Amino acid sequence: MTKIFYDEKICVRCLACVNESEFDGVTYERERIIIDDTKPEDWENICAICPVAAISIWNWEFGIRNYKSESYKL
């Protein structure tokens, strides 16, 4: 099972993910990024567009996070 992990503490709120979201999987409400991973988004592209890797894909089956940057891997 794959889930989307969002780290609010490192997010710079550039809204690139919101702009990339086609089906409201990522929205901006009350000065917060809201993630709805049940939406049929291109999550790999949304994760890749984040400049600080605040959004990543978590694969529960393997217990790993997939980040765009090597420095953020577990």
N, C-alpha and C positions, 0 to 999 in steps of 0.2 A: 504494500500500500504506500502510495506516495502522498506526502503532505507538503504544504508550503510553509516555510519558517520565515518569520519576519522579526527582525531585531530592531525594535523601536529606538533603542539607545544609540545606535550608530547611524540611523536614518537622518539624512540632511534635508528631507522634505523638498527635493527638487521637482517632484511630481512626474518624473520621467516614466515611472511605472504606471501611474494613473493615465497618462497620455497614451501609453502603449496598449493599455487594456481595451479590448474590443467589446467585451461582454459584461462589464461592471464587476469583474473579478477583483479589481483593485480600484477603490474609490477613496476620495478625500472628504471626510465629514468632521466638522467641529475641530479643525486643525489636527486631525489624526488620519493616518493611512489605515484603511480597513481592507483586509484580505478575505475574500470568499473563494476558497480553493475548490468549491463545488462547481464553479463556473468553467465553461470549456475554453479557457484561455491558452495561449501559447506560452506556458509558464517558463519554458527554457529561455525564450526571448525576453520575457519580462525580467527574469533573474539576471540575464546578461546585460541588460540596459542600465541596471543600478550601478552608479559610480562608486559606491562604497560597499557593495555586496550585502546590503541589509535584507535582501530577499533571497532565499535559497530553496532548493528542493531537498526535502528530507525523505529518504527511502527507508521506511520502518523495517522492511524485510531484512535489509542489510545493515541498518543502523548507521548509515553514513549520510553526510550532507554533501551536496554537489554545489560547489562555489565556482564562480568564474575565475577566481584568483587563487593561485597555489598557496598564498600566504594565509588564506582563510580556511584551508582544509583541516579537518580534525586529525 
